[in-house]
Amino acid sequence: MKSFAILALGASVALAQSLNDLPQCGKTCINNMLNIAQTEFGCSSGDANCYCGNADFGYGVRDCARQACSSDDDAQNVINYGVQYCRGELHQHALFAKFSLTVSFCRGCCQR
């Protein structure tokens, strides 16, 4: 449990404050997943409760970041942004807790 707390703390330290702070790969990944949330998840534009409540949204951000970003640091910053964004929207949502744990524990998987 200590390692999770340390990972969560590390994730919050390097967090981009807004979408504009992300590298281009991150902007692309987030925007692509927002579009997918509307077309495939049936979410309305701006309905963060809907798309953050779908674990596939988080997995999509993670997978896209790993593929699209040229550095592990950029990919991790994109993932952290997604986690923090949804944390603000769904701080008590069970699916978010599952996504957050998965991303935190898979952080080491991001090594190429």
N, C-alpha and C positions, 0 to 999 in steps of 0.2 A: 504494500500500500504506500510505503514511503516513496518508492520509485515513481508511482503514478503522480503523487503530489509534486515531486520535483519536475517531472515532465510537464505537468500542467502549468507550473510556475514558469518554466522555460518557454513554454508556448506563448504565454501572455507577455513576456518581456519583448519579444521581437515582432509583435503584432503591428501590421500596417493599420493606420488609423482610419483610412477610407479606401474605397475601391481605387481612387486615383493614385494612392500611394503604392499600389501593387505594381510589379513589373508587368509588361505587356502580356506575357503568358498567363498571368493571374487574372487580368481583366478579361481576357478571352475566355478562360475557363469559367469564371463566375458568370459572365454574360451568357455563355452557351448553356450553362445549367439553369439559369433563370428562364431562358427560352424553353428548355426541355420541361421545366416545371409547369409551364403553361400548356404546352402541347401534349405532353405524355402523362403528367400527373394530374392534369385538370385544375391547376391552381390559377387563380386570378392574378393579374399583374400586381405586384407589391404585397401579395399575401404571404408574408414570411412564415406565419404559423403553418400554412399549408406546405410550402416547400421544405422548410426546416423540419417539419414533422415527418417527412418521408426520408428514411435512411438512405435511399438511393441518391438523393440530392448530395449528401455529404460524400458518399462513395464516388460519385461522379466528379466532384471538385477534387477529391484526393487523386483519383486515377488520371484525370486530365492534367493536373499540376505535375505529376510525376513524368508524364509523357511530353508535355509541352514546354516545361521550363528547362533551361540549359544547365542550371545549377541546383544542387540539393537545397541550398539555402533559399533560393527563390521558391522552389516547390514547397518547402516547409512553411514559408511565410504565407503563401496562398492558402495552404491547409489551415494554418493558424487563424487566418482571417475568417475563413468559413466557420470554424469552430466558435470563435468569439462572436461573430455576427449572429449565429443561431443561438448561442448561449444567451445573448441579450433578448432574443425573441421567445425562447422556449426554456427558460431557466428551470422549469419544473417538469418538462416533458420527458417521458420515459424513453422515447426513441432517440432524443437528443443525447441522453445520458449514455445510451448504447453506442451511438456514433462517436461521442467524445472519447469514450474508453477505447474504442477500436482505433481511432486516429492516433491517440496517445501511445498505445502499445505498438502500433505499426510504424511509429516514427522512425525506428531503427531500420525498418524495411525499405526506407527511401534511398538507401545507399545503392549506388549503381556499380 
